Amino acid sequence: MHFSTTLAAVSALIASSAGHSLLSTPATRGNTKWFGTCAAGAGCKGPCDSPKADSPFNSNYVPKTYIQRGQELDVEWKRLNHPGGFVRLAMVPFDQSDSWSAFNSNVLEYTCYETNCGPTDPSDTIFGHLNGPGSAPCSTKVTVPKNIPDGTAVTLQWVWYGGGIYYGETDTSFGEYYSCSDLIVSGGPLSDEKPEAVFKGGDITYPDSGVCKYWGSNKVGDCNFGDRVPSPIDGDLLSQSLEPCIRGPELKGTPYGFAVGTNNTDSAIQPVPHSAVVASSAAPETPAQSETYSSVASEVVTSTPEAPIQSDIYSSSSSVESEAVIPAPAPTSAEVPAPVYTAPAVIPAPVYTTPAEAAPATTTSTAEAAPMYTSVATPAPAPAYSAVEPAPITTTEYKCRPRYSSLF
């Protein structure tokens, strides 16, 4: 019985491995290459699940989501059978949403991954206390900054890191996962003050404690895998990712740079070697190297709240407001159907002209219609209509009508 229960639990974890985790509310950009999920271990390096050029937000035919300054915006994701870790939320103008540096300098909030969610069966301890399967929705609220002008297109970034138990191995951590939502700010109180990042601690394992349960690292960038990508092998599912990232026990603490005495990652962290890693000249990332992101090679940034803050990216002097507008779609997309539908409309004319000559004796509206249908069905009906011999009889009947009329 114990074996079958364990097998079922492992199967539940494996079934969700293709997704692992992603933002569900607000709606995300998504992608087609990784089936909507952006996992650093699979080769998706962020900062979003797809570049701004591929965002559905660029289309005028996609409904836009409007938010207000000062609004408590609902943010939701599914647990997807994985426990622990942190979630980081940041917001930048849409035009800067391909920049790791911009997001790292404009973090709004850190929170626990399991803020208000947990396993389906709390008594299931196969993988540890409150580490069992379960895909309940998790959520938090983030305050929309008040220093964003009306009409500005912005991008909310969601990062999950420090999550645990990769394919049932209780001493492993996942790589990082990224999602982005594109929104428009309109209304609400306006202020020049830029918000500071906050941490909302407490999860299913450590409620109201100011800490989170996690594995591996509490710092964004440590499990991005640098410029390395997996080398998939046919029939080997695990070769499709560089995960797990770090091996080690379950931990508890706060995001890097926040609390004192709760950071359990002071010791050196070594990424887990993986057989599917492509041979690369780039060395595996270590905590000391995690401040550099391969997607922005010329920029050295940090993910800590105390990182140098750039000038207000929403200020009128930065020209961002004029650039962060909703790009118009390419006009050719709407013009393509025109030739497609007009061409077949001309073709039927010569096809039906020949059978139309068989019915000159009837009215124009019905004579043309009859041959059209008969010629398409079978060519035989044409003689059937022409061989209507009773026509003279009809003429005789008309001659008889005066006789009847004379009787009245």
N, C-alpha and C positions, 0 to 999 in steps of 0.2 A: 504493500500500500504506500509506503514511504517513497519507494522508487517511482511509482506511477505518478505520485503527486509532484515529485521533483521534475520528472520528465515533462509534465504538463506546464509547470512554471517556466522551465527553460524554453519550451516551445512558444509560450506566450511572448517571451523576450525576443526570440528569434523572429517571430512573425512581424514584430514592429521594427526590426533592424533597418529596413529600407527607409523608414521615415525618421526614426530617432526623435527629432523634435523640430518644431517650427512655429512661428507666430500664426494665429488664426484670426484674431481681431485686434486692430483693423485689418482689412483685407490686404494681403501682401502682393508683391510683384510676381513672385513665383518664377519658375524657369522650366524649360523643357529638357535640358540636358541632364539634370539630376532629378527629374520628376517632382519638381517643386521644392525640394529640400536643398539647402546649401550647407554641406558638411566640409569642413577644412580637410578632414582625412580622406575625402573622396576627390579632392582637387578643387573645390569651390572655396576660394580664399577671401570672399567678401569684398568690401564691407557689407554688401547687400546680396540677396539671393540672385540678382541679375543686375547688369549695368543699367544706368539711367537711360541709355539709348534703347534698351529693350523693354523698358517699363510700359505697361498698358496705359499709364498715366499720360503718355504722349498722344493718345488717340482722343479726338473729340467725341467719339462714339462710346467711350467708357465713362459711366457716371463718376462724378467726383465726390469725395467726402470732405465736408467743411467742418472745421473746428474753431473754437473761440479762444482767445487769450484768457488765461486763468481757468480754463475748463479742466475738470478732473476727467481725463480721457481714460476710458476702459481699455485695458490691454489684456488679452487672453491667449493662452496656448494650451495644448493638451499634454498631459504627463507622459503618455505613450510608453508606459511600462518601465520607465527609467527614473530612479530616485536621485535626489541631491543636486547640488550645484547652485550657481548664481545666474541671475538674469540682469543684463545691463541695458538701459534704455538711453538713447541719445537722439538729438534732433538737429538737423542742419537744413539750409536751403536746398531745394531739389537740385539746383545746378551744381552743388558741391557734394552730392551723394555718392560719387565715386571715390571720394577721398577719405582714407583712414584717418588722416590728420585732423580733418574737420570734425569727424565724429568723436575722436578721442578728446578734443578740446571743448566739446559741447555735450557732455554727459549730464543727463537729468536725474537719473535714479538707478540705484542698485537694489535688488531684492533677492529673496530666496526663490529657487525654482519651484519648490513645493510650498508656495505661500499659503494656500488654503486647499490643498489637494493631497492625496496619498494613495496607498494601495487599496485595492478592492477588498481584500481580507486583511485587516490589521493583525490578526493572529498568525498569519503566515510568516514564519521566520526562516524559511529555507535559505534566503540570501541575506539574512540579518534582520534586525528590528525595523519594521515598517519599510522594508525594501522590496516587498513583493510586487507582482504585476498589478496594473491598474492604469486606465487611460482617462481618468477624470479630468475635467477642465481646471486649469489653474489660472489665477488672474491677479491683477494689481491695478492701481490707478496712478497715472502720472499727470502732473500739472503742466499744461501748455504754457510756455514762456510768454510773458507780457511784453517783451521787446520786439515782437514780430509785427511788421506793418500789415495792414489789410491787403488781401489779394496775393500774399506771398505763398508760393508753392513750397512745401517743406517735406522732408523725409524723416520718418521715425525709424531708427535702427533698433533691432532686438538681437541680443547676443546671449546664447546659453553656453556656459562653460563650467567645468568642475563637476559635471554629471558622472554618475558611476555605474558599475556593473555591466561591462561589455560582454555580451554573450554568456551571461551567467557567471563570469569570473568576478568574484567579490572584491578583488584587490586591484581593479583596473578602472581607469577613467577614460571618458570619451574625449574626442577632439572638440573643437568649437563649432557652433552652428549659428548661422546668420539669417535674418529675415528683415525686410524693409517694407514700410507702408508709405505711400505718397498721399499727402493731404493738402488742403488749402486753408489758410488762416483767414478768418473774417469776423470782426467784431470782438467785443470784450475790452476790458480796461487796458490802456496802453501805458507802458512804463519803459524807461531807458535802462532799468536795472536788469542785469543778466543773472539768471538763477544759478545757484551752486548745486552741485550734485549731492544727493541725499541717499542714505542707506536705510532700508526698511527691513529689519531682521525678523527672525522667527519663522519656523516652518513646521511641518507635521511632526517632526522628531523633536524639535526644540522650540515649542510655541512660546511666544512672548519672552524670548531670551536674548534677542539682539544678535543672534548668530544663525548660521545656516550649516546644514550637513553638506559635505562635498568630498570629492576625491581628487587627488592630484594637485592641482594648482588653483589658487584664488585670484589669479591675475590674467586679464585678457591678453592674449598673444603668446602665452606659454605653450598652448596646444593648437597653434595655427599650422604647424609643420613646415613653416617657411615656404620655399619654392619646390618642395618635394611633392610628387604625385604618385599614386599607386600604379602598379603594373598588373592589371587583372589577368588571371589565368583561367582558362575555360574549365568550368566545373568546380572552381574554388571560390566560394562566396566571400570568404574572408580576405581574399586578395584584392577585392574591390575597394578596400580602404586601408589607410595607414594606421588606423586605430587598432588597439588601444593606445592612448598617448602616454600615460604614466602609470606605473604599478606602485601600489602602496595601500595602506589601510584607510578605512573610512575616517574622515576628519570632521571637525566643526570649527567655525571661525567666521570672520567677516571678509568682505572684499579687500583686496590689496590696498593699503594706505588708509584704512578707516580706523579700526579699533586698536587698542593696546592690550597685549596679553592674550589675544584670541587667534593670532595668526600661527597656524601649525605647519607652515611651509617654509620655515627659516632655513632648514637644511637644504642641501643641494638637490635639485630635481633632475632626474635623468629620464628622457623619453624612452619608451619601450622600443627596442629594435624590432623591426618587422620584416619578414622575408619578402614581402611584396614591394618594398621600397625600391624605387629606381635609383641606380647608382648616380650620385650627383656630387658636383664639386662643392655644393653648399653644405656646410656642417649642420647637424640637427640643432634646432633652436634650444637655447637654455634660458633660464630666467634672466641672465645678464643680457641676452640678445633679444629678448622679446619686445623691447621697445621699438625695434625697427620692423616695419611691415613691408614685405616684398612688393605689395601692390603700389607702394609709394616709395620707391627706392631712394629718392633724394631727400626724404624727410625722416627725421628721427623724432618720434613722438612717444608719449607715455600714456598709460591708461589710468593713472592715478588722479584723484580729485585735485591734488595739489600741483598738477602739471601746469606749465605756463599757459595762461589763457590768452588766446588771440583776441584782436579787437572785435567789437561787436559785429558779427557776420550779417546781422539784419539791419545795420545802420544805413541811412540814406546815402552817406558818403562813400560806402563801399561798392556802390552800383549793383549790389546783389539783388536788390528789390526789382530793379528794372530787368534783370536777367532771369530771375526766378519766376517766370511766367509759364503758363501752360503752352507748350509748343503745339503749333498747328500741325495736323496730319498732312502727309504728302498728298497733294490733290490728285495724283494719278490713280490712287486706290479707288476713288469714287468713279473715275472715268472708264476704268477697265471693262465693266459689264456692258457698256453701250454697244461696242461692236459685236459682242458675243450674242446679244439678243436681236440685233437688227439684221444680221446676215441670214439666219434661217427664215426670217419673215419674207424675204424676197424669193426664196426658192420655190414655194408652192405655186406661184403664178404659172410658170411654164408647164408644170406637172399636170395641171387640171384643164388646160386650154383645149386639148384634143377631145376628151369626152364631152366637153361643153357643147361641141358642135352637133351632137346628136339630139339636142332638144330645142331647136329654134321655134317649134310650134307653140310651146307653152310660154308662160310669162317669164320675164327676165329673172326674177328673184327665185322662182322655184326651178326653172330649167337648169340653172347653173348648179344649184345645190344637189339635185338628184344625180347627175353624172359624177359629181365629186365623190359621193359616198359609194355609188355602185362600182366606179372604176377602182376604188381602193379595195373593196371587198372581193369582187370577182368581175371579170370582164363579161361574163355571160348575161347578166341582167339587161344589158343594152338592147339586144334583139327582143327581149321579152316585152319591153315597152314599145318598141317600134312595130312589133307584130300584133298590135291590138286590132284585130279584124272588126270588132263590133262597131267601129267608127261609123260606117254607113247606116247601121241600125240606129245609132243615135240621131242621125240626120232624119231617118224615117219617123222616129218618135217626135221630133220637133214638128214634122209635117202633120202629125196626128193631133197635136194639141189644139189646133183651131176647131177640130170636130168637137172636143170636149167643151171647149169654151162656148160653142154654139148651143150646147144643151142648157146652159145657165142663163 
